[in-house]
Amino acid sequence: MKILLNFLRKQPDSHQSNCKKWSHGLQILLILLFVFSAWACGFFTIQQRDSAVAESPAREEGEATGTFYNSALLMGEVISKEEYDYPVMVIAYPLSFSSDPIQDYIILDHAGPFMMYVPEGKYRLYAISDSNNDTFFEGSEVSGICNNGEEILIRKGEVRKGLRLVTDIKAAQKIQFPREFSFRDDINAITYLGKNGQVRKIYDEMFSLKNAEVGLWKPSSFMKAYGANIYFMEKYDPEKIPVLFVHGTQGSPQNWVYYWIRLDRKRYQPWFFYYPAGMHLSLASRILYENLISLKQQYGFDRIALTAHSIGGFVTRAMLIDPEFRKELSFVKLYVTFATPWSGFDSADTAVRFSLKKLPNWFDVGTRSAFGKRIMRARLPESINYYLFYGKQDKIAQGKAIDDRVFAEAKGHFGFDCDHETILSDRKVFEQFDRILGQEL
C-alpha cells in the first residue's frame, strides 16, 4: 500500500500527464498482480488439513493439543462377504479430537485396498456400505468395524498397515455409529482410484499435470482420490528388470514420458511412483518403502533400478539410508538421481519463516531442514551403485545438485547442457542413463 501511495504522490499536476502516468502505472500494477496471482492461485488454495500451522481443533478432555494437519497414513483392505460388491465408505472416526463435518474418510466403488491420509491421533475405523443403492452412505448402514472396535493410535509420520475391514450388511443391526451421519455419493464426491501395482497408461488422466498440481497444493485431496502408489505400464513380466521412476515437485509419471518411450522394453519394465509432492517427504519415503516391499513379496524380483528427479531424490535417499529399511532393500542395485537440489532451497526457508500457510514439504526441502540434514549425514549402502546427473543450465537446483557429500558417494557424475526440466528430455542424457543400466544390471 505504501508503494502505491508513493506512486500517487509523485505524479505531476498536469491533467494530461496524470492520465498518461495513471495509464502506465495501472499497466505495471496489473502485470505485477498477474504475476503474483500465478503463484498465489496455488498458495491460497492450501486447505486447513494441508497447512502445517493450521489451528488445533477442539480436543477431548485430557488430550494434548498440537499441530493439526494430515501427517500420517492408515493402510488396509476392505473385504466383502456379500455376493454383490456394494460401494463402501471407510471412515476413520476421530477419538482424540472433534471433527464436524467428518473429514477422514475414503470412498471405494467396491471392496479392495485403501489408504487414508490423517492427522496424528486416535481413531476407530468403520465401513459403511450403500446396500440399498440410494447413493447415500448412512450411519444406519454400518457394515463393518476394524478389529472389533479397537482404538487405532497413530503418530505424525507413521504408517499403520494391515488394517482389515470385513463388510456384512447384516452388521448394521449390531454396530452403532457414534453419531447421526449421512453423506451423498454424488458427482462432487471423490472416489478412490489408486491401487499399488495397478496397470495404467502413461497418458491416463490420473497422471495429468493438472492433477500433479493438486498433489503439490492440495495433497489431502490428491490422497483421497489417488493415494500414493507404484504404477505399472504393462503386466508384470518376471523376465524384465523393473526400473522405478520417482517424480519431483508438481510432477507425475508423464514427466518421464521421454524415458518411457525409449527404454528397452525387451529387457526392462518401467514403474512409476505417483505421490502428492506437498506432503512430508519423510512420509512419502515411508509409503514408497511399503509399496515397494509389497510388490517384492508379491512378485519376488531380485533386482531393481531406482531413478529420481528433483525432490524425488530426497524421497528415495531417505528410504535407502533408513537403518530400519536397509536390510529389506538389498534388491535395489542401481540408484540414479537427476537435478536433485541436495543442499535445499532458500525459498523454502523463506516460506516457512514468513508464510501464514505452510505446506508440509516446505519443512523438508529448506537449507536448514532437519530432514535434509538427516538424509545427507548418513551414507548410502555400499551395495548400491549410485550415479548423479545434473544440468549445467539448471536455475532451480543450481550448484546444489552437485553437493560435495553426494558427489563423493557417486560412482559416476555427469553434467549436461540442459536445465531442471529438459534434463528429462535430452537425448544425450538418456543415452548415458541407458549405458549405465546396461553396465549395472
Secondary structure, DSSP 4 states (H G I P E B T S, - for coil): -HHHHHHHHT--S-HHHHHHHHHHHHHHHHHHHHHHHHHHHHHTT--GGG-TTPPP--B-TTPPP---S--EEEEEEEEE-SSS---EEEEEEESSB--SS---EEEESSS-EEEEEE-SEEEEEEEEE-TT-SSEEEGGGEEEEGGGG--EEE-TT-EEEEEEEEE-GGGGGT---SS--EEE-STTSPBP---TTEE--TT-GGG-HHHHHHHHH-HHHHHHHT-SEEEESS---TTSEEEEEE--TT--GGGGHHHHHHS-TTTEEEEEEE--TTS-HHHHHHHHHHHHHHHHHHH----EEEEEETTHHHHHHHHHH-TTTGGGGTTEEEEEEES--TT-BHHHHHHHHH-SS--TTHHHHBTT-HHHHHHHHSPPPTTSEEEEEEETT-TTTGGGGG-HHHHHH-SEEEEES--TTGGGS-HHHHHHHHHHHHHH-
